Amino acid sequence: MYTTVTIKQINEDLKKRKYSCMELISFFLKRIKKFDKNLNSFITVTEENALAQAQISDTNIARGEINLLTGIPIAHKDIFCTKGIKTSCGSKMLDNFISPYDATIVAKLAEQGAIMLGKTNMDEFGMGSSNENSYYGFVKNPWDLQRVPGGSSGGSAAACAARFVLGATGSDTGGSIRQPAAFCGVTGIKPTYGLASRFGMIAFASSLDQAGIIATNAEDAAILLQEMIGFDKKDSTSINRPKTNFLSSLNDSLKNLTIGLPKEYFTKNITVEVAFALDAAISVLEKLGAKVKEISLPHTNIAMSVYYIIAPAEASSNLARFDGMRFGYQCKNPVDIQDLYLRTRSEGFGDEVKRRIVMGTYVLSHGYLDAYYLKAQKVRQLITDDFKKAFNKVDIILSPTTPSSAFKIGMKSKDPINMYLSDIYTVAVNLAGLPGISIPIGFDEEVPIGMQLIGNYFAENKILNIAHKYQMETNWHKKIPENFE
């Protein structure tokens, strides 16, 4: 019953008292309890808190006090601090950490009445493209339990695809919202860097990290994103600008809109199935009035190299705080301070995190800082300039989200380079700080395929508009994995 409804539909139903918040939240909690043992999408389920909040929401609705998000079941990626609830970041290092405060975006959504059902599983500290790097075990793709859901926000994407929640927060450093959204057949949006507060989001790479939303459709994503963005004086990277009403432009016409297709993205790297689905999706947009033209982003081929210098370097710096002294995991019976640091970090971090710390420390070390890190920052500007030039010619850029559909669990876990290439079409967006969205456009062997729309700075309304208009013409976003209907 509730698995096919949208946020607006629930809002109308609650106003008309067709059912209560308590009934709604109880339904989704029962789904999690019944099905999540097969997916492992949640690290923590906050049943008691959710039911208590549902009761409060019902009381408020009885008084006529209801917001668009009142009673809406959501989840938070376990990278966002939640007061009084474990925030682990998918790591043994923070397995015992109970946050004393809420992340800004957590507080904003709660203020609007959204009800958190739990914290979703993730690649440790956001480092991964498959959700196989979590201390709490890997997450499975609800469309095929033998496949990965994508990472690092794979728990949030799987939970939305299985209809455990209507929406979930995610973080995106190099594609960690858009890639799992593509693999799981849901909608995932990363806004412009600085639009959503990073306060209370445990840092991976500070100049790349951005909070965003995963939902079942573009309209719900717009509603949730609209309520969680805004200036935050507690975040030095937060941008102070007037709030945009994303809903007001969802149904704008696509006539006279020019969509750019970067030739560097449409290569033999993508599978035949992905290429076929993209061609069909482009045809839908053309029928809606959009014009398509080929463009070039000439520095695309080096974006991955730049990303895997900058991101590990910033991770090496950010993760230095986890030393066993102030909070988090501490090794047993250290003999001295050096032993404490060495064993705490060796035992507390997983292999992928250690790999990236070593990479980052190396490129920041004496003699290599200029050769690698500073040079990468210069090339980052060239990548940004490519996008700026492109947006002088087109309104939106369209591309695959991933080169293929979701791969089998374990298929790439022993080959880090091959794994990193899963994000080949998403990392440049983070390097430039642009907004990007992934929406489902078809299937390959019964698993979803995603399409990415990239906007100019603060053009979230445009990419949401295109995504919504496309979804009004298609039904890919309405499909639910067979075993979770």
N, C-alpha and C positions, 0 to 999 in steps of 0.2 A: 504493500500500500504506500508506504512512505518513501520507498526507494526510487520512485520516479518523479517525485515532486521537486519543485524549485523553491528557492528562498521566498520569492514573491507569493507563490501558491500557499506555502506554509503560513506566511504572514496573514493572508486573507482568511485562511482556515481558522487560525487562532483568534482572529477578530470576531469571526462568526461562531466561535465556540464549537466547531465541529469535533474537536478533540482538545485535550489539554497539553501543556508543555510536559507534564509528568508522563503522560501516555507516549508522547513523541520520543522523549529522551529514553524512557524505559525500552521502547522498541529497538532503538539503535544500540543501546547497551547490551541487549539480549543478542543482537546480531554479532556484536564483537565477541561476546562470550562463546557463541556457537561456532563462529567461522574463523576467528583470528588464530586459533591453534594451528590452522593450516597455512597461514600467511606469515605470522610473526611480525605484523605491521606496527604493533604497539609495544613500547617498553613498559609504560605505566598506564593503567586504566584508572581514572579518577571517578569511580562510580558514585561513591558517597557524596563527594562534592557536587557532582553533576545533578544528582537527584535533589539535593538541597537547593541548588540554584534554580532547578525547574519549579520547585514549590514556590520560591520567591517570585519567579516570573509569572506563575499562574495568579498569584495574589495581585501583582502589578497590573496584569491584563484585566482582572476583575474590576480594578479601579479605572480602567480605560487608559492605562499607561502602557503603551506598546511601541517599540521601535521596529524598524525593518528587520533587525537581527535578533529581536527578542525570541528566545527559545530555540534558536538555530544551533544544531549540534555541530561542533567543529573539533579539530584536534590541533595540537601544536607540535611542530618538529622539536625533538628533544635538545635542540641547540639554543632554544629560547628559555630564559630564566622564568620560572613560575614560583611564586612565593609559597613556601611551605611544602613544595612538591619536588621530588628528585628531578634534577636537571643533569643528565649524565653525558650528553654529547656523544652517546654511543660508545663510551670509553670506560675501561676499568679505572682509569685515572680519576673519574668523577662519579664512580658508582655510589659513593656515600655522600654526595654533595646535595644538600637541601638548600635551595636558593632562598635568601632572606627578602627578595624583592621580585617584582614582575618586570619583564621586559616591556618597553613602551608599547609595542604593538599588541602584546598580550593584554595589557591594561586597557588599551583603546577598544579592542574588540569586546572585552568583558563589559566595559562601560555602556556599550550599545546593546547588551543583552545576550550576546552569543555565549553558548554554554560549552565549556571544554570537557570532552569525554576522556581525554588522556594525552599522553606524549608519545609521538611516533618514533619508530626505529630509524636509524640512519647510519651511514658510513661514519666511522670514528672521526670526530672533529670536522666532518664534512668532506673528508678526503676519500674520494672513490666515485666510480661511475656505475656501480652494480649493486650496492648495498650488501656486499659480501664481507665488508671490513668492520662490522659491528661487533663489539664485545658480547652482545646479547644474541648473536647468531644472525644469519642472513635472512632477509625478507624474500618472499616468493611472489612472483607475478600472478595475480588472480586469474589472468587469462590462460596461463599455462604454468602449473606449479613446478615445472622443470626449468623454468626460465627466470632470469633476474628481473626486478622491477625498475632497474636503473638507480642511479644514485647522484648525490647523496641523500636526496629527499625521497627515497624509494618507499619508506614507510608511509609518508603522507600521500603519495600517489597511489599506492596499493590500497590504502584505507578509503580513499575517494572512489577508486574504481570498483571496489567491493561494496560500496554504498554503506560503509560504517559511519560516515559523516557526510555532510553536504559540502564541506570545505576544510582545508587544512593549510596552515602556514608552512612555508619552506624557506630555505636559504639557497642562494644561487651565486656561486663564486666563479664558475666556468661553464655553467649549464645545469646545475644541480636541481633546478626546478623544471626546466624545459625538457631535459632528456628523460627523466622518469615519467613526466606527463605523457611524452610521446610513447614510451614503452608500455604504459598502462592504459592508454586510450582516454585520457582526461585532459582538461585545460589547465595550463600552468603559465603564469605570467611573472616575469621579473621586471619591476619598474625601473625607471631612470635612477642611476646611482645618487643617493642622497634624498630620495623622495620618501622612503620609509626609514624610520629610525633604526639605527643599529644598536641602540642602548639596550643592554640585556641580551644581546645575541653574542654568544661566545665566538670570539674572532678566530678565523682561519687566515685569510689574507685581507687586511683592512681596506686596501684600495680597490678591492674587487667584490667583496661580500655585499650582498643585497638581499633583504627580506622580500618575500613575495607570497603569492597565493596559488594553491592548487584547488580546483573545483571541478565539478562535472560538466560545467558549461561556461561560456563566456559571460553571460549575464550575471550569474552567481559570483564569478571571479571579480567582475566589476563592482558589485555591491560590497564584497568583502574588502577588496583593495581600497575602495573609496574611504572606508571607515578606519583603515589602519595607517594610512599615510598622513603626513603633516609634519610641520616643523617641531623639532625637539631640541631644546637648549642643552639637554644632557648629552647630545651627540654632536661632536664638532664637525662632522661631515654632513649634517642635516641641512637641507636647503629650505629657506624660508620663501615660499611663494604662495599665491592664492590657491585655494583648494578648487580642484576641477570636479564638476559633476559628470562622472563617466556615463551615467545612465541616460543623460539627456541627449547624447550623441550616438547611442547604440544603433538606432534605426536610420541614421543618415544615409542618403543615397551614395552609391559607389561610383556614380557617373562622374566623369572627368578626373577620377582618381588614377594616378599612374603608379603601377607596381613594377619595381625593378627586379630582374632575375640575374643575380651575379653569375657570370659564366664560370667563375672558379668554383662554384658550389655545385654546379650541374655537370659532374664529370663521371668517369667510370668508377669512382669511389662508392657511389650509391648503387644499391641493388636494383635490379630490373623492377621489382615490386614497388619499391619506393618511388622510382622514376614514373611508373605508370600511375600511381596514386596522386603524385604531384601534378601530372598532366591533367588528370581528371578534375582536380581541385582548382587549377588555374582556369580551366574551361568554365567552371561554375562562376568564378569571380568575373570572368569576361562577360558572361551572360547577364550578370548583375550590373554591367556598365563599366567595369574597370578596364583600363588599358594596360598592356604589358609591354615592357621593352627590356632588352638585354643591357646590363651594365657590367662594369668591372670593378673589383676590389683587389687590386694587384698584389697587395701584401698578405693575402689570405694564407699563402703557403708557409709563412713563417710565424703565423699567430700562435700555433701550438708551442713552438720553441720559445717564444717570448713569454707565454703564459707559464710554462714550466721552469722558467727562471724566476719570474716575479712572485708567483704564488708560493713556492716553497721558501723563498727568501723571507717573505713576510710571515709565513707559518713558523719558520725557525725562530723569529723574534717573538711572535705572539705566544708560542707554546713554551717559552723559557720560564714563564711564571709557574709552571707545574713542576715543582721541585720537592714536594713532600713536606714543606715547612709550614705553609699557611692553611692550606685546605686540600681536599682530595686525598688520593691514595698515598700511603707511606709504607715503605718496605719495613719488614720486621727486623728488630735488633741490629740496627746499623752500628758499625764499629767506630765510624767517624763521619764528618760532614761529607767527605768525598764519596764514601760508601753509600751514604744516604741518598745523595743526588744520583749516583750511578745506578743503583739498584731500583730506586723508586721509578725513574724514567724508563729503565730497561723493562721492568715488570709491568708498569702502568700503561705504556703505549703499545699499540699493535704494530705489525710489520709495515703497513703502508704509511702510518704516521712517522715511524722512525726513518723510513726511506726518504720522505719529503723533508724532514728536519735535516738529515745529512746533506741532501741536495742543496737546501737553502743555506745552511751554514757554510758550505763550500763556496757558493757563488758570492757570499758576503765576506769571505775571508780576505786577509791582506794579500794583495797581488792579483786578486780575481774580481774585486768589486768593480773596477773600471771596465775590465774585459767582458764581464758578463752582465751584472745587475744594471749598471748605468747605461750600457749599450742597449740592453733590453728595454729600458725606459724610453730611450730615444726612438727605437723602432716602434714601440707602443704608440708614440705620437704619429708615426707614419700610418699606422693602421687606423687610428682615429681620423686622420685627414682623409683617408680613402672614403670613409663613411660620410664625412662632411661634403666631399665633392659629389658623392652619389646622390645625397639628398638635395643637391641643387638641381638635379634632373628628374628625380622621382619622389613620390610621397611616402612610399613604403617599400621595404625590401622583403622579398619572399624567398624562402630556401627550405631544403630539408631540415628537420630538427636533428636527425641522426642518419648515418649512412645506411643503416639497416634497422630491422625490427629487433626486439629483445633477443639476446643470445642466451644460450643454455648456461645454467649455473655451473661454475667451475671452468667454463670454456676459455676464459681469458685471465683467470686469476693468477696464473703462473707467468704471464706475459704482460708486464706493466705497460710497455710501449703500445701494444695492441689495444689494451684497455683504455689508455689515455685518448686514443684516436676516436673513441665513442663520442667525444665532445668536440670533434674537429669543426663542427658548424656552429658551435655555441660560444666558444671561448672569446672570440673577437668582440662579441657584443659586450662582455664584461670588461675587456681591456679598454673599450671606448666609453663605457658607462651608459650605454643605450638601453632603452626598454625592448623587451622581446617576449613573445608569447608563442606557445606551442598548442596546437589543436589537433584532434584526431581526424584523419582524412581517408582511412581505409584499413585494410587488414592484409597481413602476409602470414600464411599458414595459421590462421585463426588468432594471431596476435596483432595488436594495433600498429599503425604507422602514423607518425606525426608530421605536421607542417609548421615551420617557424615563420612568424611575421616580425620584422624588425622595424622599429619606428625611430624617428629623430628624437632628440631630447624632449622630454615631457609630452610626447605624442601617444601616451597610453590610450587616450580616447580614440585615436585613429585605429590602432591595432585591435582594440576591443570591438570597435565598430565593424571592422572587416570580419573578425572572428565570429561575431554574433550574426551578421548577415549571412555568412557562409553556413552557420549552424541552423539558420532558419530554412535553408534550402536542402539540408542533408540530415541524416539521422545517425551518423557515426557516434556522436557524443551521447546518444540516448541508449546505446547498447550496453548491456550489463553482462559480465562473465557468467557463463551458463550455470556454474555451481554456486553462484551467489545471488541468483534471481529470487 
